[in-house]
Amino acid sequence: MIAKIAKISALILIFLVVAGASAYLTLTFIIDSEDAVIVPDLVGKDVVSALEMLTDLQLNTKVNGSEYSQMFPKNHVIFQEPEAGAEIKKDRDVRIIISKGAKSILMPNVVSLSERLARMIIEENDFLQGNLTYTYSAEFEKDRVIVQVPNPGTLTSRGAPVDILVSSGPRPVKYLMPDLFGQSFDQAVLKIENTNLTVGNIRSRFDKKNSRNVILNQDPLAGYSVTKSNPVDLIINRPSPDSEAGRLRRPLYGSLLLHRIDSGFLKKRVRVELESTEATTDIFDDYIKPGEEIWVLVPRDHDAAVYIYEDEILVKTHLYEAW
């Protein structure tokens, strides 16, 4: 009887052990199954999509580098580890390698584009900035690419330098600087304007050997090569403010200055600047319609130079001698 009871007790104990082990294994399997996920296929996907897929599965993305690939476009996954279909736990790393694109691609065409846009395209395609050269061109606008090396459409390795030749615009017309020495101010201004130059700064110096109000010096000098609208600075023979003539009391009245605006479509800002030995001041500043004319009273109590600007560009200069 005792033996039978012992046998039954042993069977019951074995049953409990087996049941407990089965329950433990089943629970462990369920828990492990909840923590495990299947690695998706990332090869060929762009890096943003791959990152989203792994994040949704609570997996970490680890980029192990980038390589050139003729098969996959730039910024697409070309390799992953673990492989697609593998079962791993959440919060584990998935290592990927990103494509840098094809090692050799067709050289893009940047001819006729602006220098800035051409540089952007060159950099976006992983080429290096090569030599940058400028030259005058009647065909291409300023800052436009005239020639590129390598030529457009050439199969070129990424990282290669790209040289570009950029237009500086049409070649400026050269003029021969006339000799203004000894001429009156009015004659000098007329000759300057007829040569498509502009009058620049005017200073005075007195030389008893020369006539009053004639040109004593000029910059640029006579015979120099100059371009259109080049300013010409003048030194005029007239007494300084410290001379006897400069200390004479002069009446405070002036002369009327007429200036006409060329025909066009838009108003121009006209500014008239009076420069005397005492100060420099604006005596007129306003927007004038095309074709209209203005009259400005110029004080004549001191020797003065009057500069007329249109949209801040000096267009005329007048010299006034005190009465």
C-alpha positions in Angstrom: 0.0 0.0 0.0 2.8 2.4 0.9 4.6 1.6 -2.3 1.5 2.3 -4.3 1.1 5.7 -2.6 4.7 6.5 -3.2 4.3 5.7 -6.9 1.2 7.9 -7.2 3.1 10.8 -5.5 6.0 10.4 -7.8 3.7 10.5 -10.9 2.0 13.6 -9.5 5.4 15.3 -8.9 6.6 14.5 -12.4 3.3 15.9 -13.8 3.7 19.1 -11.9 7.3 19.5 -13.0 6.4 18.9 -16.7 3.4 21.3 -16.5 5.5 24.0 -14.9 8.3 23.7 -17.4 5.8 23.8 -20.3 4.2 26.9 -18.9 7.5 28.6 -18.4 8.7 27.7 -21.9 5.4 28.9 -23.4 5.5 32.2 -21.6 9.1 32.8 -22.5 8.3 32.1 -26.2 5.4 34.5 -26.1 7.5 37.2 -24.5 10.4 36.7 -26.9 8.0 36.7 -29.8 6.7 40.1 -28.7 10.2 41.6 -28.6 11.3 40.2 -32.0 10.6 41.8 -35.4 11.4 40.8 -39.0 14.0 43.0 -40.7 12.5 44.6 -43.8 14.2 44.7 -47.2 16.0 48.1 -47.3 18.2 47.6 -50.4 17.2 50.0 -53.2 15.1 52.2 -50.8 16.0 55.9 -50.4 17.6 56.7 -47.1 14.6 58.6 -45.8 12.2 55.7 -46.5 14.6 53.2 -44.9 14.9 55.3 -41.8 11.1 55.5 -41.5 10.6 51.7 -41.9 13.2 50.9 -39.2 11.8 53.6 -36.8 8.3 52.1 -37.1 9.7 48.7 -36.2 11.6 50.2 -33.2 15.0 49.4 -34.7 18.0 51.6 -34.8 19.6 52.8 -38.0 23.4 52.8 -38.2 25.0 54.2 -41.4 28.3 52.4 -41.9 29.4 54.6 -44.8 28.8 55.4 -48.4 30.1 53.9 -51.7 29.8 54.6 -55.4 27.3 52.4 -57.2 26.4 52.1 -60.8 23.2 50.1 -59.8 21.7 52.4 -57.2 21.0 56.1 -57.3 22.6 58.5 -54.9 21.3 58.4 -51.3 19.8 54.9 -51.7 20.6 51.8 -49.6 23.0 49.4 -51.3 23.7 47.0 -48.4 22.1 46.1 -45.1 23.0 43.9 -42.1 21.1 41.8 -40.8 19.7 40.7 -44.2 16.0 41.1 -45.0 13.8 38.5 -43.3 16.1 38.0 -40.3 14.4 38.0 -36.9 15.9 40.3 -34.3 14.8 42.0 -31.1 13.6 45.5 -31.0 16.1 48.4 -30.2 18.8 46.5 -32.1 21.0 48.1 -34.8 20.5 47.6 -38.5 23.6 48.7 -40.4 23.3 50.1 -43.9 25.6 51.5 -46.5 24.4 54.4 -48.7 25.1 54.9 -52.4 27.0 58.0 -53.6 25.7 57.4 -57.1 27.5 56.3 -60.1 31.3 56.8 -60.1 31.1 58.2 -63.6 28.2 60.3 -64.9 27.5 62.5 -67.9 28.8 66.0 -67.4 25.9 68.4 -67.1 25.7 71.4 -69.4 26.3 74.7 -67.6 27.1 76.8 -70.7 24.9 80.0 -70.9 24.0 79.7 -67.2 24.9 82.3 -64.6 28.2 81.6 -62.8 26.4 81.2 -59.5 23.9 78.5 -60.9 26.8 76.7 -62.8 28.7 76.5 -59.5 25.7 75.0 -57.7 25.1 72.3 -60.4 28.8 71.4 -60.3 28.8 71.0 -56.6 25.5 69.1 -56.5 27.0 66.5 -58.9 30.0 66.0 -56.6 32.5 67.7 -59.0 35.2 70.0 -57.9 35.4 73.7 -58.7 38.3 74.0 -61.2 39.9 77.1 -62.8 37.6 80.1 -63.1 38.6 82.5 -65.9 36.9 85.7 -67.2 37.0 87.2 -70.7 35.1 89.8 -72.7 32.3 88.5 -75.0 29.9 90.2 -77.4 27.8 87.0 -77.5 27.3 86.2 -73.8 26.0 88.5 -71.1 28.1 89.4 -68.2 28.5 86.5 -65.6 27.3 83.9 -68.1 29.4 80.7 -68.7 31.0 80.7 -72.2 32.9 77.4 -72.1 33.2 74.5 -69.7 35.8 71.7 -69.5 35.0 68.8 -69.5 32.5 69.3 -72.3 28.8 68.7 -71.7 27.7 65.1 -72.1 31.2 63.7 -71.5 31.4 60.7 -69.2 33.3 62.0 -66.2 34.3 60.7 -62.8 32.8 62.4 -59.8 35.3 64.4 -57.9 36.9 65.6 -61.1 37.6 69.4 -61.4 35.4 71.5 -63.8 36.9 74.6 -65.4 34.6 77.4 -66.6 35.2 80.5 -68.7 32.8 83.3 -67.7 31.9 86.4 -69.7 32.8 89.9 -68.5 30.3 91.4 -70.9 31.2 93.3 -74.1 34.7 94.7 -74.4 34.5 98.3 -73.3 35.2 101.0 -75.9 38.5 102.7 -75.4 39.1 106.4 -75.9 42.2 108.5 -76.0 42.3 111.0 -73.2 42.4 114.6 -74.8 44.8 117.2 -73.7 42.9 119.9 -71.6 45.9 121.9 -70.4 45.4 125.7 -70.9 41.8 125.4 -72.1 38.9 127.2 -70.3 36.7 125.2 -68.1 33.8 125.4 -70.5 35.9 124.2 -73.4 37.3 121.4 -71.3 33.9 120.2 -70.2 32.6 120.2 -73.8 35.6 118.2 -75.0 35.2 115.7 -72.1 31.5 115.2 -72.9 32.2 114.8 -76.6 34.7 112.1 -75.8 31.9 110.2 -73.8 33.7 110.9 -70.5 32.3 112.6 -67.4 33.7 115.4 -65.3 34.9 114.2 -61.9 36.2 116.2 -59.0 37.3 119.8 -59.5 40.0 121.6 -57.4 41.6 125.0 -57.7 45.2 126.2 -57.7 46.4 129.7 -58.6 49.3 130.2 -61.1 50.1 133.8 -62.1 51.8 132.6 -65.2 48.6 131.2 -66.7 45.2 132.8 -67.5 42.5 132.7 -64.8 40.0 129.8 -65.0 42.0 127.6 -67.3 42.9 123.9 -66.8 46.3 123.4 -65.0 46.2 119.7 -64.6 44.0 116.7 -65.3 43.7 113.0 -64.3 43.9 110.8 -66.3 46.7 112.6 -68.2 46.5 113.4 -71.9 47.1 110.4 -74.2 46.1 107.7 -71.6 43.6 105.1 -72.7 40.2 105.5 -71.0 36.7 103.9 -71.2 33.3 105.3 -71.6 32.0 107.4 -68.6 35.5 107.5 -67.1 35.6 110.5 -64.7 38.1 113.2 -65.4 39.4 115.2 -62.4 40.5 118.8 -63.1 42.6 121.4 -61.4 41.6 125.0 -62.4 43.6 128.1 -62.2 41.8 130.4 -59.8 42.7 132.2 -56.5 42.4 130.3 -53.3 40.1 131.5 -50.5 43.1 132.9 -48.7 44.1 135.2 -51.5 43.2 138.9 -51.6 40.4 138.3 -54.1 39.0 135.6 -51.9 38.7 138.0 -48.9 36.6 140.6 -50.8 33.0 141.0 -49.7 30.7 139.6 -52.4 27.0 140.2 -52.8 24.6 137.3 -52.0 22.8 136.6 -55.3 23.1 133.9 -58.0 22.5 132.5 -61.4 19.8 130.2 -62.8 20.9 126.8 -63.8 18.8 124.9 -66.4 18.9 121.1 -66.7 16.7 119.0 -68.9 15.8 115.3 -68.4 16.2 113.0 -71.4 13.1 111.3 -72.8 12.2 107.9 -71.3 9.5 106.1 -69.3 10.5 106.4 -65.6 11.1 109.3 -63.4 14.7 110.1 -62.4 16.0 111.3 -59.1 17.8 114.6 -59.8 20.2 115.9 -57.2 22.2 119.1 -57.6 25.2 119.4 -55.3 26.9 122.7 -54.7 30.6 122.5 -53.7 32.2 125.7 -52.5 35.3 126.6 -50.4 33.0 126.7 -47.3 30.9 123.6 -47.6 29.2 121.1 -49.8 25.4 121.0 -49.9 22.5 119.8 -52.0 20.5 122.7 -53.5 18.0 120.5 -55.3 16.9 116.9 -54.8 13.6 115.6 -56.3 12.2 113.1 -58.8 11.6 114.5 -62.3 9.5 113.2 -65.2 11.3 112.4 -68.5 11.5 115.3 -70.9 10.9 117.9 -68.1 13.4 120.6 -67.2 14.4 122.2 -63.9 15.7 125.6 -63.0 18.0 126.0 -59.9 19.3 129.2 -58.4 23.1 128.9 -57.8 24.5 131.3 -55.2 27.4 133.3 -56.6 29.0 134.7 -53.4 31.8 132.2 -53.6 33.6 130.3 -56.3 31.8 127.0 -56.6 31.4 123.8 -58.6 27.9 122.4 -59.3 27.4 118.6 -59.8 24.2 117.3 -61.4 23.4 113.7 -60.6 20.7 111.5 -62.2 19.9 108.4 -60.1 23.2 109.1 -58.3 25.2 109.1 -61.5 27.1 112.2 -62.3 26.0 113.6 -65.6 27.2 117.2 -65.7 29.5 119.6 -63.9 29.4 123.4 -64.0 32.0 125.8 -62.6 30.8 129.2 -61.2 33.1 132.1 -60.4 32.0 134.5 -57.7 30.8 137.9 -58.8 
